[in-house]
Amino acid sequence: MARREERGDMTVREAGRKGGETTKRTHGHDFYVQIGHKGGQKVRDLINRAKRSE
């Protein structure tokens, strides 16, 4: 049986989905494009920093 972490009547998974839906509704598609770009930039910066330290 899979472990379920619960807070009240809502599972953690359900709460995450609900929060994601709310964020999507309030911020829209462009918000996700921006945070995806920022995350990709951080990864590129970390890779470049690691290459320089070799």
trRosetta pair geometry for C-beta under 8 A, 3 or more apart (Angstrom, degrees):
i j d omega theta_ij theta_ji phi_ij phi_ji
4 11 5.5 -73 -167 -121 102 119
5 11 6.8 102 74 -161 56 76
5 12 4.5 19 82 -18 106 126
6 9 7.7 -17 -172 -137 115 9
6 10 7.2 151 -154 81 77 35
6 11 5.4 -55 -99 -103 74 58
6 12 7.3 -118 -87 -25 28 74
7 10 6.1 -23 70 70 81 84
7 11 8.0 115 23 -139 69 16
7 12 7.0 87 -3 -75 101 68
7 15 6.7 20 46 -47 121 149
10 14 4.7 -128 -167 88 86 124
10 15 5.2 103 134 -60 123 89
10 18 7.5 -34 -162 -2 142 143
11 14 4.6 97 53 7 79 101
11 15 7.0 -142 95 -5 42 86
12 15 5.7 -54 -148 37 32 112
12 16 6.3 34 153 -20 65 105
13 16 5.8 -55 -150 35 29 112
13 17 6.4 29 154 -18 64 106
14 17 5.7 -54 -147 37 32 111
14 18 6.2 33 154 -20 65 107
15 18 5.7 -54 -147 37 31 112
15 19 6.3 30 154 -18 65 107
16 19 5.7 -55 -146 38 30 110
16 20 6.2 31 155 -19 64 107
17 20 5.7 -55 -148 37 30 113
17 21 6.4 32 153 -20 64 105
18 21 5.8 -53 -150 34 30 112
18 22 6.5 30 152 -18 63 105
19 22 5.6 -54 -148 36 33 112
19 23 6.3 33 153 -19 66 105
20 23 5.7 -52 -145 37 32 111
20 24 6.2 35 154 -21 65 106
21 24 5.6 -53 -147 36 30 114
21 25 6.3 28 154 -18 64 108
22 25 5.8 -58 -148 38 30 110
22 26 6.1 13 160 -8 67 112
23 26 6.2 -64 -139 45 27 99
23 27 5.6 -15 177 18 68 118
23 31 7.3 -138 164 108 92 148
24 27 7.0 -66 -118 53 15 84
24 28 7.3 72 -176 -96 49 17
24 29 8.0 34 -154 -69 81 52
24 32 7.6 8 -108 -41 78 125
27 30 7.7 -126 153 68 80 73
27 31 3.5 17 148 -33 119 162
27 32 7.7 123 108 -32 117 72
28 31 5.7 119 67 -2 61 101
29 32 6.0 -61 -162 37 42 107
29 33 6.5 42 146 -21 73 105
30 33 5.3 -51 -148 34 40 116
30 34 6.3 41 154 -21 69 103
31 34 5.9 -57 -153 35 29 111
31 35 6.5 16 157 -9 66 107
32 35 6.0 -54 -139 42 33 102
32 36 6.0 38 158 -23 65 109
33 36 5.8 -58 -148 37 25 113
33 37 6.5 28 154 -21 62 106
34 37 5.8 -56 -151 33 30 111
34 38 6.5 28 153 -17 64 106
35 38 5.4 -49 -145 37 38 114
35 39 6.3 41 154 -20 66 104
36 39 5.8 -54 -148 36 31 111
36 40 6.4 30 154 -17 64 107
37 40 5.8 -56 -148 38 30 111
37 41 6.3 33 153 -22 65 106
38 41 5.7 -54 -148 34 31 113
38 42 6.6 34 153 -22 63 103
39 42 5.7 -51 -151 31 33 112
39 43 6.7 33 152 -18 64 103
40 43 5.7 -53 -152 34 35 112
40 44 6.5 35 152 -17 66 104
41 44 5.7 -53 -149 37 34 112
41 45 6.3 36 153 -20 66 106
42 45 5.6 -54 -148 36 31 113
42 46 6.4 32 154 -19 65 105
43 46 5.8 -55 -149 36 31 110
43 47 6.4 31 154 -18 65 106
44 47 5.8 -55 -148 36 31 111
44 48 6.3 28 156 -16 65 108
45 48 5.9 -57 -146 39 29 109
45 49 6.2 30 155 -20 65 108
46 49 5.7 -54 -145 36 30 111
46 50 6.4 31 155 -19 64 106
47 50 5.8 -56 -150 36 30 111
47 51 6.5 31 152 -20 64 105
48 51 5.6 -52 -147 34 33 112
48 52 6.5 33 155 -19 65 105
49 52 5.8 -55 -150 35 32 111
49 53 6.5 26 154 -18 64 109
50 53 5.9 -60 -147 36 32 109
50 54 7.1 48 152 -40 62 94
51 54 6.0 -40 -161 4 35 117
